[in-house]
Amino acid sequence: MTIYAALLRGINVGGHNKIKMAELRSVLENAGCKQVQTYIQSGNVVLASDLDADSLRELIEKEISGAFGLNIPVIIRSSTDFAAIMQQCPYDETSLQEGESIHVSMLSGVPAAEGMERLAAVERGIDEYQIIGADLYLLARNKFNESKLVGSLTKLGTPGTVRNWNTMKKLASMLED
């Protein structure tokens, strides 16, 4: 069995796409996933499965649709992939200044060159980003929800879901256990 992080996009935000984590765990266990754990209400799931990543994504999306009537995109990373994401982060959390934060947008695939060009052309102020494979690392210099860059990530043309660095560290720990 492979250990995976399954990251649901856009649930329990502003009262929309509500899914209780206990119900989600039950649905995934009934679908054959093992060792299902969730972390906070924003759709972070760690589980074990014999399926490959694409098949697991399809299964989870189908189960969520059937159980909750929602079409929620799911991003899958194996524990090995997740460890690489953590190791490759180009930003050092120990050097963050007051108000700065690191975030990772895990994308559904490697963005096309055109999407990367569109994002590069965005006025992003003082925020920085780097794309490594199918993951975008973001250094927000001020408040994350006020970042011009964050609001422009759709220009990549590749769906993804963003997690802050504290959540990433917690998920990495859960994946190791």
N, CA, C and O of each residue as an XYZ file, in Angstrom:
708
protein
N       0.841     -1.184      0.000
C       0.000      0.000      0.000
C       0.882      1.241      0.000
O       1.961      1.268      0.591
N       0.390      2.253     -0.675
C       1.076      3.549     -0.715
C       0.343      4.507      0.203
O      -0.885      4.490      0.287
N       1.108      5.340      0.891
C       0.524      6.373      1.736
C       0.427      7.654      0.903
O       1.389      8.054      0.248
N      -0.732      8.281      0.940
C      -0.999      9.477      0.139
C      -1.547     10.617      0.990
O      -2.132     10.402      2.051
N      -1.340     11.825      0.497
C      -2.092     12.996      0.950
C      -3.097     13.299     -0.152
O      -2.733     13.430     -1.321
N      -4.356     13.408      0.229
C      -5.417     13.808     -0.702
C      -5.884     15.185     -0.240
O      -6.339     15.345      0.893
N      -5.770     16.170     -1.117
C      -6.049     17.557     -0.764
C      -7.261     18.034     -1.548
O      -7.217     18.156     -2.773
N      -8.336     18.300     -0.832
C      -9.583     18.723     -1.458
C      -9.555     20.232     -1.641
O      -9.137     20.977     -0.754
N     -10.000     20.658     -2.789
C      -9.970     22.088     -3.113
C     -11.319     22.741     -2.810
O     -12.367     22.289     -3.271
N     -11.262     23.814     -2.024
C     -12.431     24.672     -1.851
C     -13.556     24.120     -1.013
O     -14.721     24.420     -1.277
N     -13.240     23.312      0.005
C     -14.343     22.871      0.872
C     -14.328     23.655      2.168
O     -13.285     24.133      2.615
N     -15.510     23.778      2.763
C     -15.687     24.444      4.053
C     -15.102     25.854      4.075
O     -14.548     26.294      5.082
N     -15.235     26.553      2.951
C     -14.755     27.930      2.851
C     -15.968     28.853      2.742
O     -16.777     28.722      1.823
N     -16.084     29.761      3.665
C     -17.172     30.737      3.618
C     -18.552     30.116      3.600
O     -19.472     30.663      2.992
N     -18.706     28.976      4.263
C     -20.011     28.328      4.330
C     -20.398     27.548      3.088
O     -21.525     27.062      2.993
N     -19.483     27.418      2.129
C     -19.767     26.685      0.897
C     -19.091     25.319      0.909
O     -18.084     25.108      1.586
N     -19.669     24.398      0.142
C     -19.097     23.058     -0.032
C     -18.772     22.409      1.314
O     -17.651     21.958      1.547
N     -19.763     22.372      2.183
C     -19.563     21.846      3.532
C     -19.460     20.329      3.520
O     -20.313     19.625      2.980
N     -18.384     19.856      4.135
C     -18.177     18.424      4.330
C     -17.603     18.244      5.735
O     -16.578     18.837      6.072
N     -18.254     17.437      6.538
C     -17.726     17.125      7.867
C     -16.635     16.075      7.709
O     -16.793     15.095      6.981
N     -15.537     16.297      8.400
C     -14.386     15.408      8.243
C     -14.689     13.988      8.712
O     -14.196     13.032      8.114
N     -15.484     13.829      9.760
C     -15.841     12.481     10.219
C     -16.624     11.736      9.133
O     -16.416     10.542      8.917
N     -17.519     12.449      8.457
C     -18.287     11.828      7.375
C     -17.388     11.504      6.192
O     -17.542     10.455      5.566
N     -16.458     12.387      5.880
C     -15.518     12.137      4.782
C     -14.662     10.909      5.086
O     -14.458     10.068      4.211
N     -14.163     10.797      6.311
C     -13.371      9.619      6.685
C     -14.185      8.350      6.480
O     -13.685      7.368      5.931
N     -15.426      8.370      6.916
C     -16.296      7.196      6.786
C     -16.522      6.830      5.316
O     -16.454      5.657      4.947
N     -16.788      7.825      4.492
C     -17.015      7.585      3.061
C     -15.766      6.954      2.428
O     -15.873      6.006      1.651
N     -14.592      7.483      2.763
C     -13.351      6.968      2.161
C     -13.011      5.572      2.682
O     -12.508      4.738      1.929
N     -13.279      5.312      3.953
C     -13.050      3.972      4.491
C     -13.983      2.964      3.823
O     -13.568      1.852      3.497
N     -15.237      3.349      3.622
C     -16.203      2.464      2.958
C     -15.829      2.228      1.496
O     -16.235      1.226      0.907
N     -15.058      3.146      0.906
C     -14.621      3.000     -0.485
C     -13.338      2.173     -0.589
O     -12.826      1.957     -1.688
N     -12.818      1.712      0.551
C     -11.655      0.837      0.529
C     -10.336      1.471      0.938
O      -9.308      0.794      0.956
N     -10.345      2.742      1.264
C      -9.109      3.391      1.719
C      -8.820      2.946      3.152
O      -9.739      2.654      3.918
N      -7.558      2.899      3.499
C      -7.133      2.441      4.821
C      -6.460      3.578      5.577
O      -5.989      4.545      4.978
N      -6.419      3.450      6.900
C      -5.704      4.387      7.769
C      -6.077      5.850      7.467
O      -5.203      6.716      7.436
N      -7.346      6.118      7.251
C      -7.805      7.448      6.849
C      -7.764      8.398      8.047
O      -8.373      8.145      9.085
N      -7.032      9.491      7.873
C      -6.949     10.549      8.881
C      -7.212     11.877      8.189
O      -6.863     12.059      7.023
N      -7.828     12.802      8.912
C      -8.021     14.154      8.365
C      -7.336     15.147      9.290
O      -7.094     14.875     10.466
N      -7.034     16.302      8.725
C      -6.425     17.374      9.499
C      -7.153     18.669      9.186
O      -7.252     19.059      8.023
N      -7.649     19.320     10.180
C      -8.479     20.515     10.142
C      -9.612     20.367      9.121
O      -9.745     19.324      8.481
N     -10.403     21.387      8.978
C     -11.634     21.296      8.190
C     -11.470     21.649      6.713
O     -12.453     21.666      5.972
N     -10.243     21.930      6.277
C     -10.068     22.417      4.901
C      -9.785     21.323      3.884
O      -9.363     21.615      2.765
N     -10.009     20.073      4.253
C      -9.910     19.004      3.267
C      -8.520     18.427      3.102
O      -8.044     18.267      1.978
N      -7.862     18.113      4.206
C      -6.554     17.474      4.181
C      -6.728     16.050      4.683
O      -7.119     15.834      5.830
N      -6.438     15.078      3.824
C      -6.643     13.680      4.169
C      -5.342     12.915      3.938
O      -4.692     13.070      2.905
N      -4.977     12.098      4.903
C      -3.858     11.177      4.754
C      -4.463      9.783      4.804
O      -5.266      9.481      5.687
N      -4.076      8.928      3.851
C      -4.656      7.591      3.773
C      -3.704      6.639      3.059
O      -2.717      7.054      2.451
N      -4.023      5.372      3.149
C      -3.273      4.329      2.444
C      -4.192      3.692      1.408
O      -5.388      3.513      1.637
N      -3.599      3.356      0.261
C      -4.381      2.738     -0.818
C      -3.473      1.918     -1.719
O      -2.287      2.208     -1.873
N      -4.063      0.884     -2.309
C      -3.354      0.093     -3.321
C      -3.464      0.724     -4.704
O      -2.779      0.295     -5.633
N      -4.314      1.733     -4.851
C      -4.521      2.381     -6.151
C      -3.351      3.297     -6.496
O      -2.639      3.767     -5.609
N      -3.158      3.547     -7.794
C      -2.199      4.578     -8.197
C      -2.851      5.937     -7.967
O      -4.055      6.018     -7.724
N      -2.065      6.993     -8.042
C      -2.531      8.340     -7.699
C      -3.730      8.770     -8.540
O      -4.694      9.308     -7.996
N      -3.694      8.547     -9.849
C      -4.811      8.973    -10.702
C      -6.095      8.215    -10.378
O      -7.174      8.804    -10.318
N      -5.970      6.909    -10.171
C      -7.156      6.111     -9.835
C      -7.722      6.512     -8.487
O      -8.938      6.553     -8.304
N      -6.837      6.809     -7.541
C      -7.288      7.243     -6.221
C      -8.009      8.587     -6.312
O      -9.052      8.770     -5.685
N      -7.468      9.518     -7.078
C      -8.115     10.821     -7.260
C      -9.516     10.629     -7.829
O     -10.476     11.218     -7.331
N      -9.636      9.809     -8.868
C     -10.944      9.556     -9.484
C     -11.916      8.936     -8.482
O     -13.087      9.313     -8.432
N     -11.430      7.991     -7.688
C     -12.281      7.342     -6.692
C     -12.780      8.357     -5.662
O     -13.973      8.400     -5.360
N     -11.876      9.169     -5.127
C     -12.266     10.135     -4.094
C     -13.245     11.159     -4.654
O     -14.238     11.480     -4.001
N     -12.982     11.675     -5.850
C     -13.897     12.648     -6.449
C     -15.276     12.025     -6.666
O     -16.293     12.672     -6.416
N     -15.318     10.769     -7.130
C     -16.587     10.069     -7.356
C     -17.325      9.844     -6.038
O     -18.538     10.045     -5.966
N     -16.614      9.434     -5.009
C     -17.233      9.178     -3.707
C     -17.770     10.464     -3.081
O     -18.847     10.456     -2.486
N     -17.034     11.562     -3.209
C     -17.504     12.848     -2.672
C     -18.754     13.297     -3.419
O     -19.709     13.781     -2.811
N     -18.743     13.135     -4.727
C     -19.912     13.508     -5.518
C     -21.134     12.687     -5.101
O     -22.226     13.224     -4.916
N     -20.931     11.392     -4.958
C     -22.047     10.527     -4.591
C     -22.559     10.770     -3.179
O     -23.768     10.777     -2.950
N     -21.655     10.970     -2.235
C     -22.051     11.099     -0.831
C     -22.527     12.499     -0.466
O     -23.427     12.659      0.359
N     -21.920     13.511     -1.083
C     -22.207     14.888     -0.671
C     -22.822     15.742     -1.783
O     -23.223     16.880     -1.538
N     -22.897     15.198     -3.008
C     -23.466     15.954     -4.118
C     -22.596     17.127     -4.551
O     -23.103     18.107     -5.096
N     -21.296     17.033     -4.314
C     -20.369     18.119     -4.644
C     -19.314     17.638     -5.641
O     -18.832     16.509     -5.550
N     -18.963     18.499     -6.586
C     -17.873     18.204     -7.511
C     -16.630     18.939     -7.019
O     -16.415     20.110     -7.334
N     -15.817     18.227     -6.240
C     -14.651     18.808     -5.589
C     -13.388     18.265     -6.239
O     -13.170     17.053     -6.250
N     -12.550     19.153     -6.783
C     -11.265     18.688     -7.311
C     -10.372     18.196     -6.173
O     -10.334     18.792     -5.096
N      -9.662     17.115     -6.423
C      -8.767     16.527     -5.435
C      -7.367     16.446     -6.038
O      -7.192     16.007     -7.175
N      -6.392     16.867     -5.274
C      -4.984     16.762     -5.667
C      -4.365     15.668     -4.806
O      -4.541     15.653     -3.588
N      -3.646     14.760     -5.439
C      -3.036     13.629     -4.739
C      -1.515     13.758     -4.789
O      -0.940     14.057     -5.835
N      -0.871     13.527     -3.640
C       0.584     13.429     -3.570
C       0.934     12.211     -2.719
O       0.390     12.036     -1.629
N       1.834     11.376     -3.212
C       2.308     10.248     -2.408
C       3.177     10.784     -1.278
O       3.614     11.934     -1.317
N       3.423      9.959     -0.283
C       4.281     10.397      0.822
C       5.672     10.746      0.318
O       6.306     11.661      0.843
N       6.158     10.030     -0.692
C       7.471     10.322     -1.283
C       7.448     11.674     -1.980
O       8.365     12.478     -1.817
N       6.393     11.922     -2.759
C       6.258     13.220     -3.434
C       6.162     14.351     -2.419
O       6.757     15.412     -2.606
N       5.413     14.123     -1.347
C       5.222     15.160     -0.347
C       6.539     15.485      0.354
O       6.835     16.650      0.619
N       7.328     14.451      0.654
C       8.640     14.682      1.274
C       9.515     15.525      0.357
O      10.244     16.398      0.827
N       9.448     15.272     -0.949
C      10.226     16.061     -1.916
C       9.751     17.508     -1.942
O      10.568     18.424     -2.032
N       8.445     17.724     -1.865
C       7.901     19.083     -1.836
C       8.497     19.840     -0.648
O       8.928     20.985     -0.784
N       8.516     19.203      0.495
C       9.034     19.849      1.697
C      10.528     20.143      1.568
O      10.998     21.213      1.955
N      11.249     19.198      1.031
C      12.707     19.338      0.915
C      13.105     20.388     -0.120
O      14.113     21.074      0.051
N      12.326     20.520     -1.187
C      12.678     21.415     -2.288
C      12.233     22.855     -2.085
O      12.493     23.706     -2.936
N      11.572     23.140     -0.981
C      11.061     24.500     -0.779
C      12.201     25.511     -0.893
O      13.190     25.417     -0.165
N      12.067     26.472     -1.800
C      13.136     27.445     -2.012
C      13.182     28.557     -0.961
O      14.087     29.391     -0.982
N      12.224     28.573     -0.055
C      12.160     29.626      0.952
C      12.464     29.038      2.329
O      12.039     27.929      2.652
N      13.192     29.785      3.119
C      13.620     29.338      4.439
C      12.717     29.953      5.493
O      12.708     31.168      5.693
N      11.958     29.097      6.164
C      11.002     29.630      7.142
C      11.702     30.323      8.311
O      11.107     31.186      8.958
N      12.945     29.963      8.590
C      13.640     30.595      9.713
C      14.057     32.027      9.404
O      14.404     32.782     10.313
N      14.026     32.406      8.125
C      14.414     33.776      7.773
C      13.216     34.683      7.463
O      13.388     35.805      6.987
N      12.006     34.189      7.737
C      10.818     34.995      7.472
C      10.788     36.220      8.372
O      11.119     36.149      9.556
N      10.389     37.328      7.797
C      10.210     38.569      8.551
C       8.768     38.635      9.067
O       7.912     37.862      8.638
N       8.515     39.548      9.975
C       7.175     39.744     10.527
C       6.149     39.881      9.399
O       6.324     40.703      8.498
N       5.092     39.091      9.444
C       4.018     39.170      8.462
C       4.215     38.321      7.215
O       3.282     38.173      6.427
N       5.405     37.760      7.015
C       5.663     36.933      5.835
C       5.220     35.494      6.089
O       5.205     35.026      7.228
N       4.863     34.807      5.015
C       4.440     33.414      5.141
C       4.741     32.647      3.859
O       4.806     33.210      2.767
N       4.920     31.354      4.033
C       5.179     30.445      2.909
C       3.928     29.614      2.684
O       3.286     29.156      3.630
N       3.590     29.426      1.401
C       2.448     28.613      1.006
C       2.860     27.757     -0.182
O       3.771     28.112     -0.930
N       2.185     26.631     -0.348
C       2.437     25.769     -1.494
C       1.115     25.512     -2.195
O       0.136     25.103     -1.572
N       1.099     25.759     -3.509
C      -0.044     25.377     -4.327
C       0.339     24.101     -5.050
O       1.199     24.103     -5.931
N      -0.312     23.005     -4.666
C      -0.080     21.739     -5.329
C      -1.030     21.674     -6.516
O      -2.250     21.745     -6.363
N      -0.454     21.539     -7.681
C      -1.197     21.633     -8.934
C      -1.564     20.244     -9.446
O      -0.960     19.246     -9.055
N      -2.557     20.193    -10.321
C      -2.993     18.913    -10.883
C      -1.999     18.363    -11.897
O      -2.089     17.198    -12.284
N      -1.071     19.177    -12.322
C      -0.029     18.755    -13.256
C       0.957     19.885    -13.452
O       0.796     20.969    -12.891
N       1.965     19.631    -14.241
C       2.951     20.669    -14.548
C       2.287     21.693    -15.463
O       1.728     21.324    -16.495
N       2.341     22.973    -15.100
C       1.681     23.978    -15.937
C       2.354     24.116    -17.303
O       3.566     23.944    -17.431
N       1.563     24.423    -18.304
C       2.087     24.660    -19.654
C       2.874     25.969    -19.662
O       2.663     26.839    -18.817
N       3.764     26.092    -20.610
C       4.599     27.290    -20.733
C       3.741     28.549    -20.857
O       4.092     29.588    -20.299
N       2.628     28.469    -21.575
C       1.765     29.634    -21.751
C       1.204     30.104    -20.409
O       1.138     31.305    -20.146
N       0.805     29.168    -19.573
C       0.282     29.509    -18.258
C       1.349     30.144    -17.386
O       1.080     31.100    -16.659
N       2.554     29.613    -17.459
C       3.648     30.182    -16.668
C       3.979     31.595    -17.139
O       4.317     32.465    -16.336
N       3.878     31.813    -18.442
C       4.114     33.160    -18.975
C       3.029     34.137    -18.511
O       3.325     35.281    -18.165
N       1.769     33.679    -18.506
C       0.673     34.541    -18.033
C       0.874     34.915    -16.568
O       0.669     36.067    -16.184
N       1.272     33.950    -15.755
C       1.489     34.246    -14.341
C       2.696     35.159    -14.156
O       2.660     36.062    -13.320
N       3.740     34.943    -14.906
C       4.940     35.777    -14.791
C       4.643     37.236    -15.136
O       5.311     38.141    -14.636
N       3.647     37.463    -15.987
C       3.315     38.825    -16.418
C       2.446     39.575    -15.407
O       2.207     40.773    -15.567
N       1.978     38.890    -14.382
C       1.089     39.503    -13.388
C       1.877     40.445    -12.489
O       3.007     40.157    -12.096
N       1.253     41.578    -12.172
C       1.829     42.486    -11.177
C       1.646     41.820     -9.816
O       0.524     41.699     -9.326
N       2.739     41.393     -9.212
C       2.642     40.649     -7.963
C       3.180     41.404     -6.761
O       3.279     40.848     -5.668
N       3.524     42.663     -6.956
C       4.029     43.440     -5.828
C       5.324     42.849     -5.314
O       6.237     42.552     -6.084
N       5.395     42.681     -4.002
C       6.628     42.193     -3.398
C       6.612     40.684     -3.128
O       7.578     40.138     -2.595
N       5.534     40.023     -3.489
C       5.456     38.578     -3.296
C       6.342     37.860     -4.306
O       6.610     38.374     -5.392
N       6.787     36.673     -3.935
C       7.641     35.868     -4.811
C       7.020     34.490     -4.996
O       6.223     34.033     -4.178
N       7.404     33.842     -6.087
C       6.990     32.449     -6.265
C       8.028     31.720     -7.097
O       8.798     32.328     -7.841
N       8.028     30.412     -6.956
C       8.816     29.532     -7.807
C       7.989     28.290     -8.075
O       7.293     27.785     -7.194
N       8.075     27.802     -9.312
C       7.386     26.571     -9.673
C       8.443     25.483     -9.827
O       9.412     25.633    -10.571
N       8.233     24.395     -9.112
C       9.106     23.231     -9.232
C       8.196     22.055     -9.555
O       7.437     21.593     -8.704
N       8.278     21.581    -10.780
C       7.405     20.494    -11.213
C       5.957     20.923    -11.186
O       5.580     21.904    -11.827
N       5.135     20.185    -10.439
C       3.702     20.471    -10.357
C       3.348     21.171     -9.042
O       2.227     21.059     -8.546
N       4.329     21.898     -8.488
C       4.094     22.598     -7.227
C       4.595     24.028     -7.327
O       5.677     24.290     -7.852
N       3.791     24.945     -6.817
C       4.154     26.353     -6.818
C       4.377     26.787     -5.373
O       3.493     26.660     -4.525
N       5.570     27.300     -5.115
C       5.916     27.808     -3.786
C       5.715     29.314     -3.804
O       6.148     29.996     -4.733
N       5.060     29.827     -2.781
C       4.722     31.238     -2.714
C       5.236     31.828     -1.414
O       4.985     31.297     -0.332
N       5.955     32.927     -1.533
C       6.384     33.696     -0.369
C       5.555     34.974     -0.350
O       5.769     35.897     -1.136
N       4.594     34.993      0.583
C       3.736     36.173      0.738
C       4.433     37.112      1.720
O       4.705     36.747      2.864
N       4.711     38.308      1.260
C       5.450     39.268      2.088
C       4.555     40.001      3.081
O       5.036     40.518      4.090
N       3.266     40.045      2.800
C       2.294     40.665      3.698
C       1.162     39.672      3.914
O       1.396     38.465      3.860
N      -0.024     40.130      4.151
C      -1.150     39.234      4.384
C      -1.443     38.404      3.140
O      -1.558     38.930      2.033
N      -1.558     37.105      3.346
C      -1.810     36.168      2.255
C      -3.077     36.524      1.492
O      -3.085     36.518      0.261
N      -4.153     36.836      2.219
C      -5.426     37.108      1.545
C      -5.457     38.454      0.834
O      -6.435     38.765      0.154
N      -4.408     39.256      0.976
C      -4.311     40.519      0.247
C      -3.304     40.442     -0.903
O      -3.081     41.433     -1.597
N      -2.705     39.290     -1.103
C      -1.683     39.117     -2.125
C      -2.280     39.195     -3.536
O      -3.259     38.515     -3.844
N      -1.686     40.016     -4.369
C      -2.105     40.092     -5.776
C      -1.766     38.786     -6.498
O      -2.484     38.356     -7.400
N      -0.684     38.179     -6.094
C      -0.241     36.939     -6.728
C      -1.218     35.796     -6.461
O      -1.547     35.034     -7.370
N      -1.675     35.677     -5.238
C      -2.588     34.589     -4.880
C      -3.833     34.625     -5.757
O      -4.280     33.588     -6.246
N      -4.385     35.797     -5.955
C      -5.576     35.936     -6.774
C      -5.351     35.675     -8.249
O      -6.305     35.564     -9.020
N      -4.086     35.576     -8.643
C      -3.755     35.385    -10.056
C      -3.310     33.966    -10.390
O      -2.966     33.691    -11.539
N      -3.307     33.066     -9.425
C      -2.820     31.712     -9.670
C      -3.625     30.983    -10.740
O      -3.112     30.064    -11.379
N      -4.884     31.383    -10.944
C      -5.701     30.741    -11.981
C      -5.144     30.991    -13.381
O      -5.461     30.255    -14.317
N      -4.317     32.024    -13.526
C      -3.716     32.314    -14.830
C      -2.814     31.180    -15.304
O      -2.528     31.069    -16.496
N      -2.367     30.343    -14.382
C      -1.554     29.182    -14.771
C      -2.349     28.239    -15.671
O      -1.775     27.543    -16.508
N      -3.672     28.218    -15.497
C      -4.499     27.317    -16.286
C      -4.425     25.875    -15.810
O      -4.907     24.968    -16.488
N      -3.825     25.660    -14.647
C      -3.693     24.328    -14.064
C      -4.302     24.370    -12.668
O      -3.794     25.074    -11.795
N      -5.380     23.626    -12.447
C      -6.016     23.661    -11.129
C      -5.053     23.224    -10.028
O      -4.172     22.391    -10.241
N      -5.242     23.796     -8.871
C      -4.428     23.427     -7.728
C      -5.117     23.814     -6.442
O      -6.205     24.390     -6.452
N      -4.479     23.496     -5.340
C      -5.000     23.865     -4.036
C      -3.838     24.309     -3.159
O      -2.776     23.687     -3.150
N      -4.054     25.392     -2.421
C      -2.996     26.033     -1.654
C      -3.092     25.636     -0.184
O      -4.181     25.571      0.387
N      -1.926     25.372      0.420
C      -1.826     25.121      1.854
C      -0.703     25.973      2.426
O       0.321     26.185      1.776
N      -0.902     26.461      3.649
C       0.165     27.233      4.288
C       1.241     26.276      4.809
O       1.028     25.067      4.896
N       2.386     26.838      5.149
C       3.542     26.017      5.514
C       3.296     25.230      6.798
O       3.782     24.106      6.922
N       2.558     25.783      7.751
C       2.265     25.029      8.972
C       1.436     23.788      8.663
O       1.686     22.719      9.219
N       0.458     23.925      7.784
C      -0.332     22.764      7.373
C       0.540     21.764      6.632
O       0.414     20.557      6.838
N       1.416     22.250      5.778
C       2.328     21.357      5.048
C       3.197     20.553      6.022
O       3.390     19.351      5.844
N       3.713     21.221      7.041
C       4.553     20.524      8.021
C       3.748     19.464      8.780
O       4.241     18.363      9.025
N       2.519     19.797      9.148
C       1.681     18.838      9.869
C       1.370     17.634      8.977
O       1.447     16.494      9.435
N       1.022     17.871      7.719
C       0.727     16.764      6.810
C       1.974     15.907      6.578
O       1.881     14.681      6.516
N       3.130     16.545      6.452
C       4.378     15.783      6.280
C       4.612     14.880      7.476
O       5.026     13.732      7.320
N       4.350     15.390      8.664
C       4.489     14.580      9.883
C       3.497     13.412      9.886
O       3.864     12.291     10.236
N       2.270     13.664      9.507
C       1.252     12.603      9.451
C       1.640     11.545      8.425
O       1.438     10.355      8.663
N       2.190     11.957      7.295
C       2.592     11.024      6.252
C       3.767     10.152      6.705
O       3.868      8.988      6.316
N       4.642     10.714      7.520
C       5.781      9.947      8.039
C       5.343      8.901      9.056
O       5.913      7.813      9.135
N       4.319      9.249      9.832
C       3.828      8.320     10.865
C       3.085      7.183     10.202
O       2.589      6.288     10.887
